[in-house]
Amino acid sequence: MTHDKIAALESRIGELTAELNALRKSSPATPVPDYAFQTTAGETTLRALFGDRDKLLVIHNMGQGCRYCTLWADGFNGLLPHLEDALAVVLVSKDPPALQRQFASARGWRFRMASHGGGAYIQEQGVFGEAENYPGAVVYEREGDAVRRKNACVFGPGDLYCALWPFLGLAGVDDWTPQYNYWRRPEQLDDGGANLRD
């Protein structure tokens, strides 16, 4: 009986997801300014982040200080070639470009990155009401020189945007918090353990 309820609910979730995507496709786009960002190559603009594409996915990341944002970006990194086949992608955070690049390199991220520095972009284009620097994503469309905000979403534990949550739910795990790494020091270090950093 429980298995039948689970199957019916999964089917309903699939139907609701299709309905949600249809609404997103038909939603009106709103004009936005051509915001400025900093990158390791210097200043750039929202319009320039499109490159030669007409759609841009901007991933709002809180920066290296957020374990959850790191989890989401780790997952998106694996999807990046598939995403970039459909639209331009950039990850933005408040961190300065050099710190962004250092952290991205340590994680193996391949994203294009830009810093909003906590300025006008994140203050006006945030994904969660008045909260600045909240994790999520925004899709923009470009038509000529005009840039328009099409859709946005908020990231949070259990959301639709991290593949980990359904697997944890499948296993009945509901008290888990992501970490930056999962290495545990062995009880005995065969190299002597000198200069070890956790």
C-alpha positions as CSV (number, residue, x, y, z in Angstrom):
1,M,0.0,0.0,0.0
2,T,2.8,2.5,0.9
3,H,4.6,1.7,-2.3
4,D,1.5,2.5,-4.3
5,K,1.2,5.8,-2.6
6,I,4.8,6.6,-3.3
7,A,4.4,5.8,-7.0
8,A,1.2,7.9,-7.2
9,L,2.9,10.8,-5.5
10,E,6.0,10.6,-7.8
11,S,3.7,10.6,-10.8
12,R,1.9,13.7,-9.4
13,I,5.2,15.4,-8.8
14,G,6.2,14.8,-12.4
15,E,2.9,16.3,-13.6
16,L,3.4,19.4,-11.4
17,T,6.9,19.8,-12.6
18,A,5.7,19.8,-16.2
19,E,3.0,22.4,-15.3
20,L,5.7,24.5,-13.5
21,N,8.0,24.5,-16.5
22,A,5.1,25.4,-18.9
23,L,4.3,28.4,-16.6
24,R,8.0,29.4,-16.6
25,K,8.2,29.3,-20.4
26,S,5.2,31.6,-20.7
27,S,6.2,34.0,-18.0
28,P,6.9,37.6,-19.1
29,A,10.5,38.9,-19.0
30,T,11.4,42.1,-17.3
31,P,14.0,44.6,-18.5
32,V,17.1,45.0,-16.2
33,P,20.1,47.3,-16.2
34,D,23.4,46.2,-17.7
35,Y,25.1,45.5,-14.3
36,A,28.9,45.6,-13.8
37,F,30.9,42.7,-12.4
38,Q,34.5,42.0,-11.6
39,T,36.5,39.1,-13.0
40,T,40.1,38.0,-12.9
41,A,40.3,39.5,-16.4
42,G,38.9,42.9,-15.2
43,E,35.4,44.5,-15.3
44,T,32.6,43.0,-17.4
45,T,28.9,43.5,-17.7
46,L,25.8,41.4,-17.5
47,R,25.3,41.8,-21.3
48,A,28.9,40.6,-22.0
49,L,28.4,37.5,-19.9
50,F,26.0,36.2,-22.6
51,G,28.9,35.8,-25.0
52,D,27.2,34.8,-28.3
53,R,24.2,33.2,-26.6
54,D,20.7,34.7,-26.1
55,K,20.1,33.0,-22.8
56,L,22.2,33.3,-19.6
57,L,22.0,31.3,-16.4
58,V,23.4,33.2,-13.5
59,I,24.0,31.0,-10.4
60,H,23.9,33.0,-7.2
61,N,26.4,31.5,-4.8
62,M,27.0,32.9,-1.3
63,G,30.7,32.4,-1.7
64,Q,33.3,30.2,-0.2
65,G,31.9,30.6,3.3
66,C,28.8,28.5,2.6
67,R,28.9,24.7,2.7
68,Y,25.5,24.4,1.0
69,C,26.5,26.7,-1.9
70,T,29.6,24.6,-2.3
71,L,27.4,21.5,-2.5
72,W,25.2,23.0,-5.2
73,A,28.1,24.2,-7.2
74,D,29.9,20.8,-6.9
75,G,26.8,19.2,-8.5
76,F,26.3,21.9,-11.2
77,N,30.0,21.5,-12.2
78,G,29.3,18.0,-13.4
79,L,26.3,19.2,-15.5
80,L,28.2,22.2,-16.9
81,P,29.0,20.9,-20.4
82,H,25.3,19.9,-20.8
83,L,24.1,23.3,-19.5
84,E,26.5,25.2,-21.8
85,D,25.2,23.3,-24.8
86,A,21.9,25.1,-24.2
87,L,22.8,28.5,-22.7
88,A,25.6,30.6,-21.3
89,V,26.4,29.9,-17.6
90,V,28.2,32.0,-15.0
91,L,28.5,31.6,-11.2
92,V,28.5,34.9,-9.2
93,S,29.3,35.6,-5.6
94,K,30.4,38.4,-3.3
95,D,33.9,37.1,-3.1
96,P,36.6,39.0,-5.0
97,P,37.7,37.4,-8.3
98,A,41.1,36.1,-7.0
99,L,39.4,34.3,-4.1
100,Q,36.7,32.9,-6.4
101,R,39.3,31.4,-8.7
102,Q,41.4,30.0,-5.8
103,F,38.3,28.3,-4.3
104,A,37.1,27.1,-7.7
105,S,40.4,25.6,-8.5
106,A,40.5,23.8,-5.2
107,R,37.1,22.3,-5.9
108,G,37.8,21.5,-9.6
109,W,35.0,23.9,-10.8
110,R,35.0,24.9,-14.4
111,F,32.5,27.7,-14.2
112,R,33.0,31.1,-15.6
113,M,32.9,33.3,-12.5
114,A,32.2,36.9,-11.7
115,S,32.0,38.9,-8.5
116,H,29.1,41.2,-7.7
117,G,30.9,42.4,-4.6
118,G,27.7,42.8,-2.7
119,G,26.7,45.8,-5.0
120,A,23.8,46.8,-7.1
121,Y,23.4,43.5,-8.9
122,I,22.7,41.3,-5.9
123,Q,20.8,44.1,-4.1
124,E,18.4,44.4,-7.0
125,Q,18.4,40.9,-8.6
126,G,18.4,38.7,-5.5
127,V,16.2,35.6,-5.6
128,F,14.6,35.7,-2.2
129,G,12.7,38.9,-1.4
130,E,14.8,41.6,0.2
131,A,17.5,39.1,1.3
132,E,20.8,39.8,-0.4
133,N,23.3,37.2,-1.3
134,Y,20.8,34.3,-1.0
135,P,21.6,31.2,-3.1
136,G,19.6,30.5,-6.2
137,A,19.6,31.2,-10.0
138,V,18.3,33.7,-12.5
139,V,17.8,33.2,-16.2
140,Y,18.2,36.2,-18.4
141,E,17.4,36.7,-22.1
142,R,19.1,39.1,-24.5
143,E,17.4,40.7,-27.5
144,G,19.8,43.1,-29.2
145,D,21.2,45.3,-26.5
146,A,18.3,44.7,-24.1
147,V,18.6,42.2,-21.2
148,R,15.5,40.9,-19.5
149,R,15.0,38.8,-16.4
150,K,13.0,35.7,-17.3
151,N,12.8,33.4,-14.3
152,A,14.4,32.8,-11.0
153,C,14.6,30.1,-8.3
154,V,15.8,29.8,-4.7
155,F,18.1,27.1,-3.5
156,G,17.6,25.4,-0.1
157,P,17.8,22.0,1.5
158,G,15.4,19.6,-0.2
159,D,15.0,21.8,-3.3
160,L,14.7,20.7,-6.9
161,Y,18.2,21.8,-7.9
162,C,20.5,19.4,-6.0
163,A,20.4,15.8,-7.0
164,L,21.6,14.7,-3.5
165,W,18.3,15.5,-1.8
166,P,16.2,12.8,-3.5
167,F,18.8,10.2,-2.7
168,L,19.0,11.2,0.9
169,G,15.1,11.1,1.0
170,L,15.2,7.7,-0.6
171,A,17.4,6.5,2.2
172,G,15.4,8.2,4.9
173,V,18.3,10.5,5.9
174,D,17.0,13.9,7.1
175,D,19.6,15.2,9.5
176,W,22.6,15.6,7.2
177,T,24.7,18.8,6.6
178,P,27.3,19.1,3.8
179,Q,31.0,19.5,4.6
180,Y,33.9,20.9,2.6
181,N,35.5,17.5,2.6
182,Y,35.0,14.1,4.1
183,W,38.5,12.9,4.8
184,R,39.0,11.5,8.2
185,R,42.4,11.2,9.8
186,P,43.5,7.5,10.1
187,E,44.3,6.3,13.6
188,Q,47.9,5.6,12.4
189,L,49.7,7.7,9.9
190,D,52.3,5.7,8.0
191,D,54.2,8.8,6.9
192,G,54.8,9.9,10.5
193,G,52.2,12.7,10.5
194,A,54.5,15.7,10.4
195,N,53.0,19.0,9.2
196,L,49.5,17.6,8.9
197,R,46.7,20.1,8.3
198,D,43.1,19.1,8.8
